[in-house]
Amino acid sequence: MEKVYSSLNEIKEDISNNGLSCVSLVESYLNRIEENKHLNAFLEVFTDEALAFAKDVDAKIANNTAGKLAGMVIAIKDNICYKGHKVSASSKILEGFESLYSATVVERLLAEDAIVIGRTNCDEFAMGSSNENSAYGNVLNALDNTKTPGGSSGGSAVAVQANLCLASLGSDTGGSVRQPASFCDVLGMKPTYGRVSRHGLIAYASSFDQIGPFTRSVGDMALITEVISGGDEFDTTCSKQAVPNLSENLGFDKKLKLTYFKSYIENEGLDAEVKGRFYEIIENLKADGHTVEETEFEYLDYLVPTYYVLTTAEASSNLARFDGVHFGYRSPNGTDLESTYKFSRTEGFGKEVKRRIMLGTYVLSAGFYDAYYTKGQKVRRLIKDKTEQVLKDYDFILTPTSPHTPFEIGKQNDDQIKMYLEDIYTAQAPIAGVPAISLPLGQHSNGLPFGFQVMAKSFGEQELLSFSKYLMDNN
């Protein structure tokens, strides 16, 4: 594709002034996907269907009846259901399974004439920080094919990074949208828990999971979030709170009171250049008249342990349904009910998923429930209360998204503690349920990107997106 579109507005402009059609746009994205097959970002491309849908959208544009996402070509992570299409959560255990219904987010995108081009690779059941846990192979970072794109939504991040579509949807449980966004030099957001329906999202940890977009611009991020948000009768945890016109209110002109946590920035694990760039952005904000204060968050060391105790417990419960009997993969080695369960789950699940199921079963077991799970819930409440208290005193919390730039494929996969610490900066927002966004504001001397994270109050997406646009425009 000669032109790299960074926003839907650019596409709409070319459709009205330069004869671009949705069909030709989809064709050019399909060519890009074919040329970049080695990245392994897509598990399936909906070629014929996307072209047919694009043709319909072109007709609607001509008749002035098109939805607000007409011209947007979008990919969906392989744990989001789309009726009549395969969905596997990148796991062998769901091989060949076809969804009987569409996720609420997919229905809402289609209703506004977004064109879904395919489903993207991810860490199996969204468990991982490097996209090395997929049953269908690693996704490669388009900037450097020896590096990981981050995870678990690595395919969705690379699809936008490599210009294989304009935007994509991922899911974020502990950082699975924001960390890949940081590694792939794009924007990624986790909305407030309950802002976006989880109906049709294959669950990892139900009290943490949120669907969030990857985009190249804040305007597109606001528009997609606006479309997919709002109450849903199929998800009782989804908030009925009114959704503001996020995309129309991105103006920003006030002076803010911001904070960052000293222990986050003075942490020995933080790359020196990431730290330097962080302080540079802080100085820019101060020079612009904003108040930025250093404060302390005493629960930093408890974030990752709390996150893994609670999410693995929920995963062991959620993944019990994948048993070789109801649907998906069934082992040919089973001779009775018990051996069918054992062999199907042993052969169907990957190493990391089995590790987390066993961890979760352990923390929920009779002798350890109070020591781990109950305690984890109490610590979660402390973290949530403290985060909310900070956000009463300050407009936003600023942190790096990741302690470093993308790491080498195969480099960390054997060191689980190191892998789990990838969530050090991103776990706080899902534990507290607040919205957070990663913005591509850093470039390392090694040539690789890194992002910065902004956390806001619950349901503060409007303010978060306005401030994000201001940050992107001024840094």
Beta strands, then each sheet from edge to edge (+ up, - down):
strand 1: 42-45
strand 2: 73-77
strand 3: 115-120
strand 4: 167-172
strand 5: 187-190
strand 6: 210-215
strand 7: 257-261
strand 8: 291-295
strand 9: 396-400
strand 10: 436-443
strand 11: 449-455
sheet 1: 1+ 3- 2- 4- 6+ 5- 10+ 11- 9+ 7+ 8+
end
